[in-house]
Amino acid sequence: MNQEFSQLSQEIQKHRSFAVVCHKKPDGDAVGCVLAFASYLESLGKQVQKYCVDEVPSYLSFLPESELIKKPKDEFWQNSDAVVMLDCGDLGMSGIDREELQDRVIVNIDHHISNSGYGAVNLVQHTSAATAEILYNYFEEVQFKIDKPAATNLLCGVYTDTDAFTNLGTTPESLRVSSELLKLGANFKEITAQTMRNKSVASLKLWGRALERLRFDAKKGIAVTVIKHTDFDECGAEPDDTEGVANLLNHLSDVKMAMVLRDLGDGMVKGSLRTTKELIDVSQIAKLMGGGGHAKAAGFTVKGKVIESDNRWKIVE
């Protein structure tokens, strides 16, 4: 067995109860992994609680047992021997302070290139398209029988993190894993319907505002737009409706990097970065802003506000 897989398996055997946690503002990979890994632990007779500091987005509510993921209450970890962090490049992405966990063992399973290896056990594979891909290969090694709900949860992770198998994260391995999950009964029809063909009129109005504010630096190949916090009420949209805007800009011809700046309305700005270019690593740009992510998809959150100057969008304090 792979040494990392063996270490993880041995660590799990040591503990009776687990808190399984994903990053704040969860996506399909985060939610799918929490649900799939929880089902694995439960099959071993472990006590499991599933947590995320933010609510599961409505477009992911179709995932089996997603309603069981709860917001952590004070001292939630007290009923757990170990805490499993899934798809969290660093502990801060979970929204939980290390001090809160005291002496609990942290298991870190992730695929972000910026992962800091913060766990007592670290299963981090940067070349994997999604954390769900890592879990599938681990389950295969330990001979965990993946049922249809778990297959759906894992396939959702791979499908959404590869932008429906269109971005550079798509590899022969991610396609192999997806094929195997389909054979196991993953509900591909529902995954595509809920994650890629689910736009509301309100969300398209919001996207329209983002496109109106699009600024393109042809010399540098950088496309930038802004979504204001007031846009949501005015369009009748939800924060989840911003999903996909950065990828849309990334599909423009001549674009080397796309950036969506979202004014959060509380003195903070959230940035989403995308690229399809081999020589550009947007995670390094995000890192300079205190964020992180993948080479081709990353993000950050900083203090400040967005202003327009010389036909360009800028973040100022």
Beta strands, then each sheet from edge to edge (+ up, - down):
strand 1: 17-22
strand 2: 47-51
strand 3: 82-86
strand 4: 105-110
strand 5: 121-124
strand 6: 215-217
strand 7: 222-227
strand 8: 257-263
strand 9: 268-274
strand 10: 292-293
strand 11: 297-303
strand 12: 305-309
strand 13: 312-316
sheet 1: 2+ 1+ 3+ 4+ 5+
sheet 2: 6+ 7- 8- 9+ 11- 10+
sheet 3: 12+ 13-
end
